[in-house]
């Protein structure tokens, strides 16, 4: 079934070159396409011979294999996209998904730190960064960690956006960062004073350790200024900091959680959704609206935990037992 693979690759190439899809999106779609194409090969089916009934068979197979609803929905979205592309490019004679109703992905609210938990995480990072007794190399690494955490929480940017910032992105006096986001779109995000100070401390210690060697990235290896910090290293560092800060669920903490914390805390303090959409770099307002649902969910939890009538009911149940 080489023809299937060749046609699928044409769609991936178009997504990357014409629509500017991010590398992570292309990687995910590649995995989803491989799943579909492998299933077609097992059925000895070419893309040109796929019918709506066979697409439904594929969905049934995904369900029977125990995939989460969100995964199934995404994989069907990929199938739709591939067949639409084939029709648009005159590479197919029919679109088997044209009359298939859209699948709704279940809304999953993101894990978010409270303001107190976020402050504990940041303060832990700053405490380590202030300890000169660990040696210049380790102190510089801790200072980079504090600067990265402050930048993520101050701006709400994605970790991939932060790690791709050039070294001159935060010159002295800079209060705004120019971020290149998904689809190569640019936006300006603000920094508060504490983030600016943290970045300056990191840059000062890094320059002292490397003796002024030129750097390419804002968040780089302490030893090599031309090597950007990796996402894996950033994930490890924030989990270590979450443990040190005594957070309740350190295994759930990631750099992206600071983006969620930024958005949730800003929205809870009255930031307009349209402004939040611009700050986060969301293409559509519907993505930003999840923070409305998240704020409502947190309020409901507070009522359950703190309402005096609920406390009385809990006391009655305890007495009864």
N, C-alpha and C positions, 0 to 999 in steps of 0.2 A: 504493500500500500504506500509506495513512495510518493504517488501523486497526492495523497491526502496530506502527507508531511510537507510536501513542497508548497501546496496551497496555503496551509496553515502558517508556514514561515513567511509567505508574502504578506499575510495580515499582520503578523508581529512586526515585520519591517515597516509596514505603513504606519502602525501605531507609534513606532519609535521615531521615524523620520518626518512624517507629515503631521502627526498630532502631538508630538513631543512628550509622549508618555514617559514617566519616570522609570529608571532602571528596575526599581523594586516592583512596579506594576508589571513590567514586561516579564520579570522572573516569575511572578505569581501566575500570570496568564499562560506562560509556557508550561508550568506544572499542570494547570487546569486543562490546557489543550492536549497535553500528553495523556491525561486520563481519558479524555474523549476519544482521541485517535486510537489509543490502545483498545478501548472497548469496540470501536468500529472494526479494527483488525480482527478481533475475536469473533465478530459477527460476519466477517468477510464482506464488509460494506465499504463502498467508496462514498465520498462526500456528495457526489452527484445523485446517488441513489437513496439518500436518507429521506424518510418520510416523517410526518408528525407522529405516527404511531411508534416508529423506532426511537425518536427522541424521548417519548414517554417511557419506552422500555429502558432507556439509559437512565432516566430519572429514578425509575423503580430500582434499578441496580444500585444506584448511589445510596438510596434509602436503605436497601437491604444490607449494604456494606457498613452501615452505621455512621455515615458522615453527619456532621452537625448540619442543622437547617441552614445556617448562614453559608456554609461551604457549598451545599447543594445549590442554593440560590446563586452564588457567585459563579459556579461552574455552568449553570444554565445561562447566565448572562454572557459568559464567554462563548457558548455555543451559538446564542443569538447573534452576537457580534461577528463571529466568523461567517455564518451563513448570509448575513446582511452584506458583508464585505464582498463575498463571492458574487452576489447578485449585482451589486453596484459596479463591480469591475468586469461584468460579463464573463465571469468564470464559473457560473452555475446557472442552471435552468429554473430552479425553484427554491424558495425559502421555506423549509418545513416548519419553522417556528413562527411564521408570519401571523397565524391565527391562534397561537398559543397564548393564553392569558399570562400576564407577568406574575412572577412569584415575589411575594413580599418577604424581605429579609426580617427576621425577628430583631427588634431593637434591643441591643445589649448596652446597658449603661456602663460607662467606663469606671474603673476604680479610681477614686480621688482621695487625696490626703486632705485632712482638715487644715485650717490656717495654723493651728497650734502644732500639728505634726510637720507641716512644711517648715515652720520656723525652727523646730527642733532639728530637722535634717540640715538646714542651712547653718545653724549655729554650730552643729557638730563639725561641719566642713570648715568653718572659719576658725574654730578652736585648734584643729589640727594644722591649719595653714599658718597659725601664729606661733607654732612651737619650733623655735630655731634649734632646739637640742637634738632634733632628729637628723640634722645634717642638711646641707643646702639642696642636694638632689631630691631628697624625700620631701623637704619643705616646699620646694618648687612644684612638685607633683601634687601635693595637697592644695597649694594655692591655685593651681590650674583647675582642680576639682571644684573648689569653692567658686571660682570665677564662672565655670561652666554651669553649675547649678543656679547661680544667681542670674546668669544670662537667660537660661531657659525659663525660669520663673518670672523674670522681669518682662520678657517679650512674648512668651507663648510660642516661640518658634519650634519647629521640629528639630530633633537631634541631628538629622542629616543636614539641615540648613545650617545649624550652628557649627558643625564640624567642617563645613565647606567654606566658612568665612575666611577671607584672606587676612594676612597678618596686619595689614593697614586698615582693616575695617573699623577698628576702634582706636583712632588717634586721640591724643590728649584733648580733652574738652568735648569729645563726641558724646552726644546724647541720643543719637538715632543711628540705627544700623540698617544698611541696605541689604536685604535678604533676597536670595534667588530661590524661589520655591518651586512647587510642582509645575510642570509645563513650561519651565524656564521663565515664569512670571516673577517680576520683582516687586517688592513692597518695602516700605519703611516701617521699622518697629522701634519703639522707644526703650530707653534704659533709664532706670532710676539711679540715684546716687550710690547706693550700696553696690550695685552691679558694676558701675564704672570704677569704683574704688577696688573692687575685687579683681577686675581685669588688669588694672594698673599694677596691683601687687604681684599678680602672676607674671606679667610681662617684665617687671623689674627683677624678680627672682630668676626667671628664665634667662634673661640677658646676663645676669651676674654669673650664673652657672656656665653658660656657653661662651662667656667673655665677648659678648657682642656679635656672635656669629649671626648672619642674616637668617631670617625666618620667612617661611612661605605662608603658613597658616596661623590663625589666631590661637587655636587650640591644637598644639603640636606635641610631639614627643619631647620630653625634657632634653634628651641627648641629641636629637636631630630635628632642627627647626623646619626641615623640608618634608618631614613625615607627619601627616595629620594624625591626630588621635583617632582611633578606630571606634566604631559603634560598640564592638564587643568589650573594649576596655572601659568605655563610658558606662556601659551596663553593669560591669563588675564593680566599678567604683561607687555607683549610686547604691547598689545593694549592700556593699560594705558599710557605707555611711548610714544606711537605714538600720542596719544591725547595731552599729555604734550609737545611734540616736535612740535606740530602744523602741522603735516603731512596732506596732502590733503585728503587721503583716509584711515584713521586709522582703519576702520572696515575691510579693506583688508589685514592688516599687521598681520603676524603670525611668529612664529619662523622659519618656512620653507622658508619664504620670505628672511630671511638673508642668507640661503643656496643659493637661487637663485641669490641674490645680489652678493655674493662671486663669483659664477661661471660666472655671466655676466660681472662683473667688471674685473675679471682676464682675461677672453677671450678678452674683448675690449682692454686690454693692451698687447695683444700678446701671452698669454699663449697657448701652443700647446694643441689641443683637447685630445691627448693621455695622456698628463700629467694631464689635467683636469679630464679626466675619472678616472685616478688612485686616484686623490685626493678626488673625490666625491664618489668613491666606486661603480661606475656603472659597471654592468656586461658586457654591450655591448656599443660600441662607438655610436650606433644609438641614445641611450638615451641622451648622452652628446651633440649630434649635435643640439639639440633643442636650445642651446645657440647661435649657429651660426644664426639660423632663428631669434632668439630674438634680436640679435645685428643688423641684417639687418632691422628688423622692427623698431628699435629705430632710426637707421640712416634715414630711410624713413620719420619717423615722424619729425626728425630734419630738413630735407629738406623742408617738407611741412610748418613747422613753421618759418624757418629762411631764406629760399632762397629769395633774393631780388625781383626776378620776381614774386614769389608767393605773396609777400607783395604788389607789384604794382597792381596785379590782385584784391587783397582784397580791396585796396583803390578805384579801379575803381568801384567795386561792391557797396561799401559804398556810393560813390558819386552818382551813378546811382539811389540809393534808396532815 
